């Protein structure tokens, strides 16, 4: 919060993928806090990579600043996202969303615990009950690489813009998923996400009564690279459009499944995101 109205020090991880000094400082602060409480847990941070005990059954997925491009432009759609996995399953999540904008910044915090519901500022939240695609408001995202999946998603964007009340592109996956959980949008989808993009959001959506899958319709884990989250009642209807082209991309060799998993993370990867279980 102290950095939102100050000049940014911006570097590039690619031609368009930004990273700021705030990303790095925020991740260090989170990792330091986790290490004090859980010194043996495994941590995967967007900026710092993998650290901790490789035999741990717990994995913290940290996105210290989801929506860095928005942050760099003072555009109010970015967040800090932290999700905790146990044997590959999301069990706890927190997303701090930055809202407002210059001269009126504020935050709201989303939290979830497996089997205990989702909350925003301490109040329980639920997905929408809308069951009609034509009455839906949707959200998507686009990666930096303009490849065939990017072009396919552009077709989805055009199609759903035509048949729904609108499609938004805000630029922060964790925020998008929290908005589905809050019930202010009905669904969100995107290709080529990473574990730190998804680990908190998928739990918050499911604990709010929503549904999560891969874009081809199969069950997902946070190590997969495509996701569709929805209020549940619209899910199959959206998959009628999204799943067939996604399956064709897989047939062409695009791998949206298990793109990344820490090489020494020995716990089983649970396919099906955050379905209830006993620790």
N, C-alpha and C positions, 0 to 999 in steps of 0.2 A: 504493500500500500504506500510505503514511503517513496517508491520509485515511479508511481504512475504518472505524475506530472513533472518529472525531471527528464533532462536529455538522456537518451539511450546510447550505450556503446554497443554497436551492432556488428556482428561478424556473420559469415556465411558458411554453412555446412555443404552447400552446393550452389547452383546458379541462382536459386530463389529461396532456399530453405534458410531462414534466419535463426540466429541465436544471439541473445543479449547477455550482458553481465548479470542481469537479474535472474535469468534462467539458471545460471551457474551458482549464484549465491543462494538462491532459493533451494536448489537441490542439496547443496551442502548443509543447509540448516535442517532440512528434513532428515537427511541421512544421519546427522549428528544426533537428532532426537531419537530416531529409531535405534541407533546403536546403543544409546544409554539404557534403553528399556529391554531391547532384544538383541544382545550382542552376537548371538549365534545365527540369527536369521539371515537368509539370502536376500540381497537387494538388487533390483534391476532399475537403474535410473536412465532416463533418456540421454543425459549429458555425461554421466560418469560410468555408465556401463554396469557390469556385474561385479559385486563384491560380497564378501561374507562366506559362511560355511556352505560349500557346495552340497553337503549331505543333508542340509536342513529341509524339512518338509514345508517350511513357510517361505514364501517369496513375496517381497514387497515390490510392487510395480509403481514407479514414481514418475509422473510427468510434472516437473516443477513449474512449467508455464505452458499450458496447452492453449495454442492460439498466439504464438509469439509474434506473427506478422500483425495481428490485430493490436497486441500490446505495443508494438513498435510505432504504430500509427495512432495510438490512443483511442482505438475503436473498441467499444465496450462489449466484447465477446471473447473473453479468455478466462482461464481458471488454473488453479492448482489441483491436481488429481492424484490421489493415492489409493491404490487397491491392494488388498492382502489376499494371497492365495494360500490354501492348505492342500497339499497334494494336487495342485493344479486347479482347484476350485476356488472361486471368489468367496470369501467369508466376511470381509469387512471393507467398507469403502467410505471415502470422504472426498467431496469435490467442493472447493471454494470458488464460486463464480464471482467475477468482478463485473459490476453493473454500473449504469449511470453514464459516465463519461467525464471529460475534463470539467473540473470545478464542482462536480457533484458525484464523485466516486463513492460506491458502497459495495458491500459484499453480501452474499447469502450462501449459507453452507448446507450442502446436501450430505446426508449420511445414510448408511444402510448396514445391517448385520444379517447374515444368512438366517432366514426363518423368522426374523423379527420386524420386517417392514422397512419402508423407506421414509425419510423425514427431510423436511426443509425448514431450517431454523427451529428445529425441535417439534414441528407439527407434522403429523403423518400425511403422506401424499399418495395419490392414486393416479393411474393413467386415465385417459379419457374413455368414455363409453361409446364414442362415435363408431357406427358400423357401416358407414357409407363413404366410399372412396371419393365421390363427388363433393362431399362436405368436409373433406379432410384438409388439414394444413400439414405439409410434409417438410422434411429437412434432409439435405444430402451434403456431401463434401467431395472435393476433388484433390488428388495428389498433385505433386509437382511435375511428374513425368507424363507427358502427353502421348500416351501409348493407346493400344486398342481398348483396354478396360476404361481408360479415361473417355475415349470416344463413345463407348457403349453407355457409360453413365451419363454422358451428355444427351444421348437419345432418351434415357429414362427421365432426365430433367425436363426435356421438351415435352415428352408424353404426359407426365404427371402435371406439368404446368397447364397443359391443355384441358385435363379432365378433372382437376381438383380445384380447391380454392387458392392454391399457390404452393410453390416450393421455395424454400429459403436456403441460402448457403451462408452460414455464419462464420465458419472457419475454426471451430474448436469442438472436437468430437465429444469430449466429456460434457461440455455444456449442452450440446445437441441431445445427448442421451438423457441428461437430467431434465431437459424441457419435455421430453416424452414422458418421463416419470411424473412430472408435475401436471401433465394433462393439458399443456398449452399448445403442444403439437401432437400429432397422432402417430408419426413414425419417422425414422431416420435410417439411412443406409449409406454405406461407403465401402469402396475397395481399398486394399493395401494399408490398413491400419496396423499398428504395432501393439504389443501387450500393454504398454503404459497408456496408450490411448483408450483401451477398452476395459481394463481390469476393474476400475471403479464403476464406470457407467453401466456395464451390463448387470451388475448386482443391483444397483439402484433401480434400474428399469424392472427387473424381475420381481424385486421385493415390493415394487409399487403395483404389481399385478400385470405387468407387460410380458411380452414374449421376445425371445432372442433366438436368431438362427444365423447361419451363413446365408449369403445371397443366392446360393443355389438351392436353398431350402433345407440342407442338412443341419444337424446339430453342430454347435460351434464350441470352441474353447477360445480363451483369450490369446492363444498362440496362432489362431487362424488369421487370415488376412482379408476377410470380407465379413460384413455384419449387416443384418437388418434387425432393428429393434422397433417394436410397435406396441400399440395398446392391446394387442392380442386378437381382438375381433376382426381387425383389418389385415392380419398377417397373411393369411392364405390368399386373399384377394390381391394383395400387392405382389406376392410371389408369382402369381399367374403372369405378370409382366416381367418381373425381375429375374426369376429363376432360369427360364430357358436360355436367354443370352448368356447368363453366367455359366451355365453348364457347357455351352459352346466354347467359351473362353478357356475352360479347363481342358476341353478336348483339343484345343489348339496349343496347349502346353503352358498356359498361365497357371501357376501354383498358388492357390489362395488358402491352402491348408498347411498348418504346422510349418509356416515359414521360419519361425524362430522359437527355439526353446533353449534355455541355458544348457550347455552340453553336459554339465555334471549334475543337473537337477534331476535327482534319481526318483522322485515321487511320480506316481502315475498321473498322466494327463487326463483329466476328466472331460469327456465330451458331453456337452449339455449345459455348459456355463454354470449357473449357480443353484441348481436344484438342491433342495434341502438334504442334509446329511448330518451325521453325528461326528463331531471331532473326537 
